[in-house]
Amino acid sequence: MRSRAFTLLEVLLVLIVLTAVRVPLLQVLSTGLLVSDEVKNTNTAAILAQKKLEELRNTAFASISSEAKTTIESYSAYRRQVIVSTPQTNLKDVQVIVFWRPTTGVETSISIETFISNF
């Protein structure tokens, strides 16, 4: 009569198959976490840029001016620059750029641009 126990060869084959499946699965999970962090950083930068644009829209037209790249208060990982040009009288082209360094170490930025008029 034959025993119903697993042989050593069967156990080793199952372990090899499980390991082969687990490695790609862990790589997918790791990539997903990295992408999730990058999306969070991009969303935060976009919100900070939009917030600054709203602040400038509520500023007197004559007071709207460029700002050098500086660290954003309460968001030390982010820096912001404002570039203002006057393409014609009573019209300002305002560009807000927010910079940050993701885990890759390469500085990344997002830019939002709008026109503000004095009419």
C-alpha positions as CSV (number, residue, x, y, z in Angstrom):
1,M,0.0,0.0,0.0
2,R,1.3,3.5,-1.0
3,S,1.7,6.2,1.6
4,R,-0.2,9.5,1.2
5,A,2.7,11.7,2.4
6,F,4.5,14.2,0.1
7,T,8.0,13.3,-1.2
8,L,10.9,15.6,-0.7
9,L,10.9,16.3,-4.5
10,E,7.3,17.4,-4.5
11,V,7.9,19.8,-1.5
12,L,10.9,21.3,-3.3
13,L,9.0,21.8,-6.5
14,V,6.2,23.6,-4.6
15,L,8.7,25.9,-2.9
16,I,10.4,26.7,-6.2
17,V,7.0,27.6,-7.8
18,L,5.9,29.7,-4.8
19,T,9.2,31.6,-4.8
20,A,9.0,32.2,-8.6
21,V,5.5,33.7,-8.2
22,R,6.4,35.7,-5.1
23,V,9.3,37.7,-6.5
24,P,7.4,39.4,-9.4
25,L,4.5,40.0,-7.0
26,L,6.8,41.9,-4.6
27,Q,8.3,43.9,-7.4
28,V,4.8,45.0,-8.5
29,L,3.9,46.0,-5.0
30,S,7.1,48.0,-4.6
31,T,6.5,49.9,-7.8
32,G,3.0,50.6,-6.8
33,L,4.1,52.2,-3.5
34,L,6.7,54.3,-5.4
35,V,4.1,55.6,-7.9
36,S,1.7,56.3,-5.0
37,D,4.2,58.5,-3.3
38,E,5.0,60.3,-6.5
39,V,1.2,61.0,-7.1
40,K,0.9,62.4,-3.6
41,N,3.9,64.7,-4.1
42,T,2.5,65.9,-7.5
43,N,-1.0,66.6,-6.0
44,T,0.5,68.5,-3.1
45,A,2.6,70.6,-5.5
46,A,-0.5,71.3,-7.7
47,I,-2.5,72.4,-4.6
48,L,0.3,74.7,-3.4
49,A,0.6,76.3,-6.9
50,Q,-3.2,76.8,-7.1
51,K,-3.3,78.3,-3.6
52,K,-0.6,80.8,-4.6
53,L,-2.5,81.8,-7.8
54,E,-5.7,82.4,-5.8
55,E,-3.7,84.5,-3.4
56,L,-2.3,86.6,-6.3
57,R,-5.8,87.0,-7.8
58,N,-6.9,88.6,-4.5
59,T,-3.9,91.0,-4.5
60,A,-4.1,94.5,-5.9
61,F,-3.1,94.5,-9.5
62,A,-0.1,96.8,-9.0
63,S,1.3,94.6,-6.2
64,I,1.5,91.4,-8.3
65,S,5.2,90.8,-9.0
66,S,7.7,88.0,-9.5
67,E,9.1,86.1,-6.5
68,A,12.4,84.2,-6.3
69,K,12.5,80.5,-5.7
70,T,11.9,80.1,-1.9
71,T,10.9,77.3,0.5
72,I,7.2,77.2,1.2
73,E,6.2,77.7,4.8
74,S,4.9,74.6,6.5
75,Y,6.1,72.5,3.4
76,S,9.8,72.4,3.7
77,A,10.2,69.8,1.0
78,Y,8.7,72.2,-1.6
79,R,10.0,75.4,-3.1
80,R,8.0,77.9,-5.1
81,Q,8.8,80.6,-7.8
82,V,6.5,83.2,-9.3
83,I,7.2,84.7,-12.7
84,V,5.2,87.7,-13.7
85,S,5.3,89.4,-17.1
86,T,3.2,92.1,-18.7
87,P,2.4,91.2,-22.3
88,Q,0.2,94.3,-22.7
89,T,-1.1,97.2,-20.6
90,N,-3.5,96.1,-17.8
91,L,-2.7,92.4,-18.3
92,K,-0.2,90.2,-16.3
93,D,0.9,86.7,-17.2
94,V,1.4,84.9,-13.9
95,Q,3.3,81.6,-13.8
96,V,3.6,79.7,-10.5
97,I,6.2,76.9,-10.4
98,V,6.5,74.5,-7.5
99,F,9.6,72.3,-7.1
100,W,10.3,69.2,-5.0
101,R,12.7,66.3,-4.9
102,P,11.1,62.9,-5.0
103,T,12.8,59.7,-3.9
104,T,14.7,59.6,-7.2
105,G,16.6,62.7,-6.1
106,V,16.0,64.6,-9.4
107,E,14.3,67.9,-8.8
108,T,10.8,67.8,-10.3
109,S,8.4,70.7,-10.9
110,I,4.8,71.5,-11.8
111,S,3.7,74.8,-13.3
112,I,0.4,76.6,-13.4
113,E,-0.1,79.8,-15.5
114,T,-2.9,82.3,-15.8
115,F,-3.6,85.9,-16.9
116,I,-4.8,88.5,-14.5
117,S,-6.3,91.7,-15.8
118,N,-6.9,95.2,-14.4
119,F,-10.3,95.9,-15.9
